[in-house]
Amino acid sequence: MRWLTLFILAYVMLAIHLGIRAFITWHEAAPNFVLIAAVFVAINAPRNAALLGCFVLGAMQDLFTQQPLGLQAFTLGLLAIVIVRNQTTIYREHPVTHFLVTLLAGLASAAIILLHAWVYGKLHADSHLSPAAGVLLLDALYSALLAPFIIGLLQRRRRWFAFKSGRPSGFNLRGAA
Amino acid sequence: MGLALVSALLLPPDLSNAPRGTLDAAFAPLTIPVRQVSAWAQKKTGTSTDKDAPAAVRQDHDKTPEQLRDEVEALRASLSEITSEVNHLREENRRIAQMGQAGRDCRSFQVLFSDAGQRQSIGLRASKADGVLVGQAVLTPDCLIGQITAVGVGGAQVRLTTDRECSMRVSFGRFEGSPEEGGYRFVPVRTERQPISRGIGNNEFEIANLDLRDVQAAKLVEGDWVVLSDDDWPRQLQGYPLGRIKSIGRQRKAPLFAQITAAPRLNLSQLPNAMVMLSSKK
């Protein structure tokens, strides 16, 4: 897998997310371009590369929000684990797959954020983290609606990333040891 | 992953903010054009929420005297429409002059991005080298917009007044009078209890600690101004506006308490620039 291409994708998607988010909100909801990028990586990349790629995407997003550090990294990492496990059962070229996987990932992400807010509130008495569930659900739907276009476009340029299908072989976290 | 989870749950906000502001400027080559194009597209499609944003001033130095004369004639024709605008601007000028001291130590910085998550914050193209420090107030000529929460070598992050974690003591007031009566003056509206504002997202904040009787006795109405009245903030900013009341109602869970929702005049996440008050530190 070409890590430089993945890094450029992460940079561009995060920059678009940061720049455009405030201008395309609808009832406070906005699409999560980083989540869409993470879904693209998770449905295509080998296991370890997908986990690391999604985790880094989340960690980068964490640097540009007021949310507690690590929340997005944990969320996208966890989503990558689930998506990668089902990689062989999904038809990664189909727009419906892109829509559904992004929608489910968005809903799971919303559930994690709500659960985190609840637990964080219990642990930190002065905290007022209480994201609106409706907005998070709209976020997920908004992202899912855009996903077929963005992931579809990225799928056409899949060879730029040189993803290796099947069992992981291109990158191994334990390989260096 | 485990480390991320521990950090997300246990790390206090001060430590959480430590690594922030380091990579902000690295994204500027893309985020700034994207923001500019988005703002332009929003203006073109008529979906801009900043109805009161001042129009850009054109500076055409190469016009001939004939063209300028035509332009003056056109402007005279629309004088009646402008008169109401002038009255509005007089009110604005008076208010800015009243709070002008706050603007003396300010420096303007470009906004790089808005929050990447579900919170209300913006990133500025500012660093410690510019004299920006955590805790400094951030404002525009229209309103106080927030406070610096993280500064690094690549940028500074601002928690907006509309963020859920942002609260401050405030008070109310309204402008009374007319040009015929000698101008407008700001009249404070007193309440029994000190109002406390808290951000609720969606470019709004609420005041939920006043009982309904108190609000009715004070004769608060929609459109009244919410201004800062918090000793924890710099003296120059006391009385600086935060926004205007959008709605007043009963709280669902506590019907004896009032639910006051207010909003800044501008969409704070879409600002192209913001001013940091360099001498202030909360």
Interface residues (C-beta under 8 A of the other chain):
Chain A: Y11 V12 L14 A15 I16 H17 L18 G19 I20 R21 A22 F23 I24 T25 H27 E28 V34 F55 G58 A59 M60 Q61 L63 F64 T65 Q66 Q67 P68 L69 G70 L71 Q72 A73 F74 G77 L78 I113 H116 V119 Y120 L123 H124 S127 H128 L129 S130 P131 A132 V135 L136 D139
Chain B: M1 L3 A4 L5 V6 S7 A8 L9 L10 L11 P12 P13 L15 S16 P19 R20 T22 L23 D24 F27 L30 T31 I32 P33 V34 R35 S38 A39 A41 Q42 L112 F113 S114 D115 A116 G117 Q118 R119 Q120 S121 G123 T149 Q157 R159 D163 R164 E165 S167 R198 G201 N202 N267 S269 Q270
